[in-house]
Amino acid sequence: MPIRTLEELLRAVQDRPRKRLVVAWANDAHTLEAVNAAVESGLVEAVLVGDEPAMGRTCQDLGLPKERFRLVPAATDAEAAARAVAMVQSGEADLLMKGLLSTDKYMKAILNKEQGLLAPGGILSHVTVMEHPGHPKLLIAGDVAVIPEPDFREKLAILGYLVETARALGIEVPKVAVLAASEQVQPKQRASVEAALLSKMADRGQIKGAFVDGPMALDVAIDPESAAIKGISGPVAGDADCLLFPFLEAGNTFYKAGTKLGGAEVAAVVAGARVPCVLSSRGDSAKTKLSSIALAALLA
């Protein structure tokens, strides 16, 4: 059965062997609360890389035994990111997570040409799993945080990561909506034309293991009534599992509107690296970070 809530995701990962998580610059309370919950829940074993005195103080403030974690000292956030990535490279960790450092420093360590986690020619993309109140299932969205204006090759990669995530969540044949402003093909709009190309590629078997349709407006993709009113049929219309956004502003606005106005809960990872990389905002809640750890563990 497909996983339909983030709580079900946590339970599913608890039934699997623990993964080894390394956290870069793990100095803040939200990160340590989430990592501690992941350890207590049996999801991971954790290595914390950062300012060792600061990590110790935060553990003390939260009432957490620091002996529960392996602490690795680093003088700066950039050094912590490099050391965490090196531990993945050496096989000491299965998952990577961002702590209290900026996304650009975290990504710089992952993308380092000599010592990073991206294969030559590889593409990194952010995959978000969202649980919206009132929506009957999880929505898997990309890209909302990494690729500003994906070209066609990057959209193919994003689509692949969305499908891979959906399958890990138990959806055997995911339904992917390639989004644009309208479900009508608009020759002057690149998003519309590329959505139609992806849909035709799927029709001809060049994209396998998923239903792909587009262009689709968001309402047609997720609302059966809107799809029926507009006369759009097919397996994806009104019932999409995955949403492929045309560019970052659209995806990021959807993400923030859902979380800040719609009460959505989320889990998110960066896909395409050697291991799943948890990339949550420094301001994200401990619950969001815990769900993201669970998603990364599911995908590892």
C-alpha positions in Angstrom: 0.0 0.0 0.0 1.3 3.5 -0.8 2.4 5.7 2.1 -0.2 8.4 2.4 1.0 10.5 5.4 4.3 11.6 6.9 3.4 9.6 10.0 3.1 6.5 7.9 6.5 7.4 6.4 8.1 7.5 9.9 6.6 4.1 10.8 7.8 2.5 7.5 11.4 3.6 8.1 11.3 2.4 11.7 10.9 -1.2 10.3 14.2 -0.9 8.4 17.8 -1.2 9.6 19.2 2.1 11.0 21.1 4.3 8.6 24.2 6.3 9.5 23.5 10.1 9.4 26.2 12.8 9.5 25.1 16.4 10.2 27.1 19.4 9.1 27.3 22.2 11.7 24.9 20.6 14.1 24.9 23.5 16.6 21.2 24.5 16.8 18.3 23.2 18.9 15.9 22.4 16.0 18.5 20.2 14.3 19.5 18.4 17.5 15.9 17.9 18.5 15.2 16.3 15.1 18.3 14.2 15.1 17.7 13.0 18.6 14.1 12.1 17.7 15.4 10.2 14.7 17.9 8.3 16.9 15.2 7.5 19.6 12.8 6.3 16.9 15.4 3.9 15.5 15.8 5.6 12.2 19.5 6.5 12.3 22.7 6.5 14.2 24.1 10.1 14.2 27.4 11.9 13.9 27.4 15.6 14.7 30.1 17.7 13.0 30.4 21.3 14.4 31.5 23.5 17.2 31.9 20.9 19.9 31.4 23.2 22.9 28.3 24.7 21.3 26.9 21.3 20.5 27.5 20.2 24.1 25.8 23.2 25.5 22.8 22.8 23.2 22.5 19.1 24.2 22.6 20.2 27.9 20.0 22.9 27.3 17.7 20.4 25.6 18.3 17.7 28.3 19.9 15.4 25.7 22.8 13.0 26.6 25.5 14.0 24.2 26.9 10.5 24.5 23.9 9.5 22.3 25.8 11.0 19.4 29.3 10.9 18.0 30.7 14.5 18.1 33.3 15.5 15.5 34.9 19.0 16.1 35.1 21.6 13.3 36.2 25.2 13.7 33.9 26.7 11.0 30.7 25.9 9.2 32.5 25.4 5.9 35.0 23.0 7.6 32.1 21.1 9.1 30.4 20.7 5.7 33.7 19.5 4.1 34.2 17.0 7.0 30.7 15.7 6.8 31.0 15.2 3.0 34.3 13.4 3.5 32.7 11.0 5.9 30.1 10.1 3.3 32.9 9.7 0.7 34.8 7.3 3.0 31.7 5.2 3.6 31.3 6.2 7.3 27.8 7.7 6.6 24.8 6.8 4.5 23.0 10.2 4.7 24.0 13.8 4.9 22.1 16.6 6.6 22.5 20.4 6.8 22.5 22.0 10.2 22.9 25.7 11.1 24.8 26.7 8.0 23.7 28.5 4.8 22.5 26.5 1.8 25.3 27.9 -0.4 28.1 26.5 1.8 26.3 23.2 2.2 25.8 22.9 -1.6 29.4 24.0 -2.3 30.7 21.1 -0.3 28.4 18.6 -2.1 29.4 20.0 -5.5 33.2 20.2 -4.8 34.7 18.8 -8.0 37.5 16.9 -6.3 35.9 15.9 -3.0 32.1 16.3 -3.4 29.2 13.9 -3.9 28.1 14.6 -7.5 29.2 12.4 -10.3 30.5 14.1 -13.5 27.6 15.3 -15.5 25.2 14.7 -12.6 22.3 16.9 -11.7 21.2 17.8 -8.2 17.5 18.6 -7.6 15.3 19.3 -4.5 12.4 16.8 -4.0 9.7 17.8 -1.5 7.0 15.5 -0.1 4.0 17.5 1.1 1.1 16.5 3.3 -1.7 19.1 2.8 -4.7 19.1 5.2 -7.7 18.0 3.2 -5.8 16.5 0.4 -6.2 12.7 0.3 -2.5 11.8 -0.3 1.0 13.1 -0.3 2.2 15.3 -3.1 5.7 15.0 -4.4 7.0 18.2 -5.9 10.2 19.5 -7.6 12.1 21.6 -8.0 11.4 24.2 -5.3 14.9 25.1 -4.0 17.9 24.2 -6.2 17.5 24.7 -10.0 16.4 28.2 -10.9 15.3 27.7 -14.5 15.7 24.0 -15.4 16.4 23.3 -19.1 14.8 20.3 -20.8 17.6 17.9 -19.7 17.2 19.0 -16.1 13.5 18.6 -16.2 14.0 15.0 -17.3 16.3 14.5 -14.3 13.7 16.2 -12.0 11.0 14.0 -13.4 13.2 10.9 -12.7 13.8 11.9 -9.1 10.0 12.5 -8.5 9.2 9.1 -9.9 11.9 7.4 -7.9 10.6 9.1 -4.7 7.0 8.1 -5.5 8.0 4.5 -6.0 9.9 4.5 -2.7 6.6 5.7 -1.1 4.9 2.6 -2.5 3.3 4.2 -5.7 3.9 1.5 -8.3 3.1 3.7 -11.4 3.3 7.4 -10.3 1.2 10.0 -12.0 3.2 13.1 -13.0 1.7 16.4 -13.9 4.1 18.7 -15.8 2.8 22.1 -14.8 2.4 25.3 -16.7 0.0 28.3 -16.5 -2.6 26.6 -18.6 -3.5 23.1 -19.8 -3.7 24.5 -23.3 -0.4 24.2 -25.3 1.0 27.7 -25.8 3.7 27.7 -28.5 5.3 30.9 -27.2 5.7 29.6 -23.6 8.7 27.3 -23.1 7.1 25.7 -20.0 4.1 24.8 -22.0 6.0 23.4 -25.0 8.4 21.4 -22.8 5.5 19.9 -20.8 4.0 18.7 -24.1 7.3 17.2 -25.2 7.7 15.3 -21.9 4.1 14.0 -22.2 4.6 12.8 -25.7 7.9 11.1 -24.7 6.0 9.2 -22.1 3.3 8.3 -24.6 6.0 6.8 -26.9 7.7 4.9 -24.1 10.8 7.1 -23.8 9.8 7.8 -20.2 8.9 4.5 -18.5 7.2 3.4 -15.4 5.0 6.5 -14.9 2.0 8.3 -16.4 3.1 11.8 -17.5 0.8 14.5 -18.7 1.2 18.2 -19.5 0.9 21.0 -19.8 -1.4 21.1 -16.8 -2.5 24.0 -14.6 -2.3 23.2 -10.9 -6.0 22.9 -10.4 -6.4 20.4 -13.2 -3.5 18.4 -11.8 -4.9 17.9 -8.3 -8.6 18.6 -8.3 -10.9 16.1 -10.1 -13.8 18.6 -10.3 -11.6 21.2 -12.1 -10.4 18.5 -14.5 -13.9 17.4 -15.3 -15.2 21.0 -15.8 -12.3 21.7 -18.2 -12.8 18.4 -20.0 -9.3 17.1 -19.2 -9.2 13.3 -18.9 -6.6 10.7 -18.5 -4.9 9.0 -15.5 -3.1 12.1 -14.3 -5.9 14.7 -14.5 -7.2 15.5 -11.0 -5.2 12.8 -9.4 -1.4 13.7 -9.8 1.1 12.1 -7.4 4.0 14.3 -8.6 4.2 17.9 -9.6 7.0 19.1 -11.9 7.2 22.8 -11.8 8.5 24.9 -14.7 10.9 27.0 -12.7 12.0 27.7 -9.1 9.8 30.7 -8.4 6.6 28.7 -9.1 7.7 25.7 -7.1 9.0 27.8 -4.2 5.8 29.8 -4.0 3.7 26.7 -4.0 5.9 25.3 -1.2 5.8 28.4 1.0 2.1 29.0 0.4 1.4 25.5 1.4 3.4 25.6 4.6 2.8 29.1 5.7 -0.9 29.5 4.7 -2.2 26.0 4.1 -0.8 24.2 7.1 1.1 21.7 5.0 3.8 19.4 6.6 6.8 18.6 4.5 9.8 16.3 4.1 12.6 17.2 1.6 15.9 16.0 0.3 18.4 16.8 -2.4 18.5 14.0 -4.9 21.2 13.2 -7.5 24.2 13.1 -5.1 25.9 9.9 -4.0 23.6 9.8 -1.0 20.3 11.5 -0.1 21.1 14.9 1.4 18.7 16.6 3.8 18.3 20.2 2.9 15.8 21.9 5.2 15.7 25.6 6.0 17.5 26.8 9.1 14.1 28.0 10.2 12.3 24.8 9.6 10.7 23.0 12.6 12.2 20.0 14.3 9.2 18.0 12.9 10.0 19.0 9.3 13.6 18.0 9.8 12.7 14.7 11.4 10.3 13.9 8.5 13.2 14.9 6.1 15.5 12.5 7.8 12.9 9.7 7.5 12.5 10.4 3.8 16.3 10.4 3.2 16.5 7.1 5.1 13.7 5.6 2.9 15.6 6.7 -0.2 19.1 5.6 0.9 
